Amino acid sequence: MKKILVPTDFSDHAEYALKVAAQIAKKNHGEIVLLHMLELPGQGSDAIGSGSDIPEIMFFKNKAIEKLESLMDISYLEGIQVSEIIQFEKTFEGIINISKKNNVDLIVMGSHGASGFQEMFIGSNTEKVVRSSDIPVLVIKKEEGEFSVEKFVFASDFSDEIKSSFAKVVDFAKKFNAHLNLVMINTPNSFKSTDLSNKIMQDFVANFDISDYTFHIYNDTNVEKGVLNFAKSINADLIGMSTHGRKGLSHFFNGSISEDLVNHAQRPVVTFKI
């Protein structure tokens, strides 16, 4: 986690994320890339090429520069190398593109979530980043104060397809000296016995260099509720999930538990792309 990308729209939730990113950067001797996306009304492929739009574009850009400069002078960023980027692009696409161009290790984002019709038909930019990002995304929902990860919940079915993403989970946990609470959620539609669940998890972790962990099996009506309720029961500091990055009709019909958690959880959530 040497380079952390923090997108900001200058909201309170974005500042919550920046404060967490600052703590992570200090602990890891890392740097922060502070990104503001200028998604102008009616923005299209030729939006910036119109001469009549230039004064408006410069006005918004100059205002964004002023706000970024003010942010960079905040006391909790003292001692951290911080660079700033202003990008003219759709928000979630720009975040993904900037993260790749700058070899970012972690994206830290604030989110207030989405619900109802907004969640179904639009979704939050954070949700879209979670779906698309190849690097871990840490989502912060409220003011965290001191950000420490002693109890890290990672929920999964522990199938072979998540092995590559789980290696990132283990690395993430070690960087925070976190205890991994590995949990399998049993639901009425996908029930496994305790013996079988334990065997699946034991066989899975045998492939990894991991020692600070415990297994848990939790029963609930669906996976999302199970993860949230289990995390609450142990007062977890962080919830981790792997995400498939489904798009289009596949995503619409199948949904994504990780994205639902990002919308509905009040605890921090970190996602790892399969």
ABEGO torsion letter per residue (X at the ends): XABBBBBBAGBAAAAAAAAAAAAAAAAAGBBBBBBBBBBBBGBBAAAAABAAAAAAAAAAAAAAAAAAAAAAABAAABGBBBBBBBBBBBAAAAAAAAAAAAGBABBBBBBAEBBEAAAAAAEBAAAAAAAABABBBBBBABBAEBBBBABBBBBBAGBAAAAAAAAAAAAAAAAAGBBBBBBBBBBAABBBBAAAAAAAAAAAAAABBBABBBBBBBBBABAAAAAAAAAAAAGBABBBBBBAGBBEAAAAAAEBAAAAAAAABABBBBBBBX
